[in-house]
Amino acid sequence: MKVDLYSQTGEKSGSLELPKECFEVEYNEDLIHQALVRQLANGRVAIAHTKTKAEVSGGGRKPFRQKGTGRARQGSIRSPHMKGGGVVFGPRNERNFTKDMPRKQRRKALLSALSLKVKNKEVIGLEGYSAKAPKTKEFVSLMSKLPITRNVLIVMPEKNAMLQKSAANLPNTKTILASYLNIHDLQKYSSILILKDSVKVIQDTFSPTKK
């Protein structure tokens, strides 16, 4: 499988060879969905929290006497049916949303989603990016020359301060290390810009033959 390869000037310089084991994996929608749900669930933080009857302050004595008031008897103002009382079955901040999934299935889901991007011609290659100083204007000029639609995920083989800072202020643009590639970003971004050396990192990190 090959994709178009572009130089830093935005001109097409050839094609980028992609290993079949990582970029020609059979599409599996169910597995991709499972991996996406897992990632989103593991990123959830339980913020909402309600107090139970035992945690609400007050209620040291009966609100009023047992008999003679004509009202229903009450034992504590902390009861759930009382105003300001505890909450029954409310959200708690110790709730655990974590989901598990075998590593081989996670890798297969990732490669399946990546292969679909290649099949739909949503992946392009870039020979590399180097600059003496971060220049957003120059980077925007480069992006305008590439066949990018809507938004773009830029996959780097290693940290590149000039590239990251040049793209930091651009909307709908994200830089990510190839070893941190994930199912959520692949689903979120319509175009994937892979730096040439990132292909080897993806192969070494997510190859189905890797233990």
For each residue, the residues with C-beta under 8 A, 3 or more apart:
1: 17 18 20 23 24 118
2: 15 16 17 18
3: 15 16 18 118 121 123 124 125 194
4: 12 15 16 124 125 147
5: 12 13 14 15 16 124 125 126 127 196
6: 10 11 12 13 124 125 126 127 145 146
7: 10 11 12 13 126 127
8: 126 127 128 129 130 142
9: 142 145
10: 6 7 141 142 144 145 146
11: 6 7 145
12: 4 5 6 7
13: 5 6 7 127
14: 5
15: 2 3 4 5 125
16: 2 3 4 5 125 194 196 199
17: 1 2 199
18: 1 2 3 22 23 24 118 123 199
19: 22 23 199 203 207
20: 1 23 24
21: 24 25 203 207 208 209
22: 18 19 25 111 114 115 202 203 206 207
23: 1 18 19 20 111 114 115 118 123
24: 1 18 20 21 115 118
25: 21 22 108 111 112 114 115 208
26: 112 115
27: 112 115 116 119
28: 31 32 108 109 112
29: 32 33
30: 33 34
31: 28 34 35 105 108 109 112
32: 28 29 35 36 109 112 113 183 187
33: 29 30 36 37
34: 30 31 37 38 101 105 109
35: 31 32 38 39 101 105 106 109 110 183
36: 32 33 39 40 109 183 184 187
37: 33 34 40 41 99
38: 34 35 41 42 99 100 101 106
39: 35 36 42 43 182 183 184
40: 36 37 43 44 184
41: 37 38 44 97 98 99
42: 38 39 97 98 99
43: 39 40
44: 40 41 97
45:
46: 49 91 92 93 94 95 96 97
47: 93
48: 91 93
49: 46 90 91 92 93
50: 86 87 90 91 92
51: 55 56 86 87
52: 55 56 86 87 88 90
53: 56 76 78 79 80 85 86 88
54: 78 86
55: 51 52 86
56: 51 52 53 59 78 84 85 86
57:
58: 77 78 84
59: 56 76 77 78
60:
61:
62: 65 66 74 75 76
63: 74 76 77 82
64: 69 71 74
65: 62 68 69
66: 62 73
67: 73
68: 65
69: 64 65
70:
71: 64 74
72:
73: 66 67
74: 62 63 64 71 77 79 82
75: 62 79
76: 53 59 62 63 79 82 85
77: 58 59 63 74 82 84 85
78: 53 54 56 58 59 82 85 86
79: 53 74 75 76 82 85 86
80: 53 85 86 87 88
81: 85
82: 63 74 76 77 78 79 85
83:
84: 56 58 77
85: 53 56 76 77 78 79 80 81 82
86: 50 51 52 53 54 55 56 78 79 80
87: 50 51 52 80 90
88: 52 53 80
89:
90: 49 50 52 87
91: 46 48 49 50 95
92: 46 49 50 95
93: 46 47 48 49
94: 46
95: 46 91 92
96: 46
97: 41 42 44 46
98: 41 42
99: 37 38 41 42
100: 38
101: 34 35 38 105 106
102: 105 106
103: 106 107
104: 107 108 208
105: 31 34 35 101 102 108 109
106: 35 38 101 102 103 109 110 183
107: 103 104 110 111 206 208 210
108: 25 28 31 104 105 111 112 208
109: 28 31 32 34 35 36 105 106 112 113 183
110: 35 106 107 113 114 181 182 183 186 206
111: 22 23 25 107 108 114 115 206 208
112: 25 26 27 28 31 32 108 109 115 116
113: 32 109 110 116 117 183 186 187
114: 22 23 25 110 111 117 118 123 181 186 192 202
115: 22 23 24 25 26 27 111 112 118 119
116: 27 112 113 119 120
117: 113 114 120 122 123 186 192
118: 1 3 18 23 24 114 115 121 122 123
119: 27 115 116
120: 116 117
121: 3 118
122: 117 118 149 190 191 192
123: 3 18 23 114 117 118 191 192 194
124: 3 4 5 6 146 147 148 191 192 193 194
125: 3 4 5 6 15 16 193 194 195 196 199
126: 5 6 7 8 129 146 193 194 195 196
127: 5 6 7 8 13 195 196
128: 8 195 196 197
129: 8 126 160 162 163 195
130: 8 162
131: 134 135 138 162 163 166
132: 162
133: 162
134: 131 161 162 165 166
135: 131 138 139 166
136: 139 140 166 167 168 169 170
137: 140 141
138: 131 135 141 142 166
139: 135 136 142 143 163 166 167 170
140: 136 137 143 144 170
141: 10 137 138 144 145
142: 8 9 10 138 139 145 146
143: 139 140 146 148 152 170 173
144: 10 140 141
145: 6 9 10 11 141 142
146: 6 10 124 126 142 143 193
147: 4 124 191
148: 124 143 152 191 193
149: 122 190 191
150: 172 190 191
151: 172 173 174 188 189 190 191
152: 143 148 172 173 174 189 190 191 192 193
153: 174 176 185 186 188 189 191 192 193
154: 163 167 173 174 175 176 193 195
155: 176 177 178 181 192 193 194 195 198 202
156: 159 160 163 164 175 176 177 178 195 198
157: 177 178 195 197 198 200 201
158: 177 197 201
159: 156 164 177
160: 129 156 163 164 175
161: 134 164 165
162: 129 130 131 132 133 134 165 166
163: 129 131 139 154 156 160 166 167 175
164: 156 159 160 161 167 168 175
165: 134 161 162 168
166: 131 134 135 136 138 139 162 163
167: 136 139 154 163 164 170 173 174 175
168: 136 164 165
169: 136
170: 136 139 140 143 167 173
171:
172: 150 151 152
173: 143 151 152 154 167 170
174: 151 152 153 154 167 185 189
175: 154 156 160 163 164 167
176: 153 154 155 156 180 181 182 185
177: 155 156 157 158 159 180 181 201
178: 155 156 157 181 194 198 201 202 205
179: 201 205
180: 176 177
181: 110 114 155 176 177 178 185 186 202 205 206
182: 39 110 176 185 186
183: 32 35 36 39 106 109 110 113 186 187
184: 36 39 40 187 188
185: 153 174 176 181 182 188 189
186: 110 113 114 117 153 181 182 183 189 192
187: 32 36 113 183 184
188: 151 153 184 185
189: 151 152 153 174 185 186 192
190: 122 149 150 151 152
191: 122 123 124 147 148 149 150 151 152 153
192: 114 117 122 123 124 152 153 155 186 189
193: 124 125 126 146 148 152 153 154 155
194: 3 16 123 124 125 126 155 178 198 199 202
195: 125 126 127 128 129 154 155 156 157 198
196: 5 16 125 126 127 128 199
197: 128 157 158 200 201
198: 155 156 157 178 194 195 201 202
199: 16 17 18 19 125 194 196 202 203
200: 157 197 203 204
201: 157 158 177 178 179 197 198 204 205
202: 22 114 155 178 181 194 198 199 205 206
203: 19 21 22 199 200 206 207
204: 200 201 207 210
205: 178 179 181 201 202 210
206: 22 107 110 111 181 202 203 210
207: 19 21 22 203 204 210
208: 21 25 104 107 108 111
209: 21
210: 107 204 205 206 207
211:
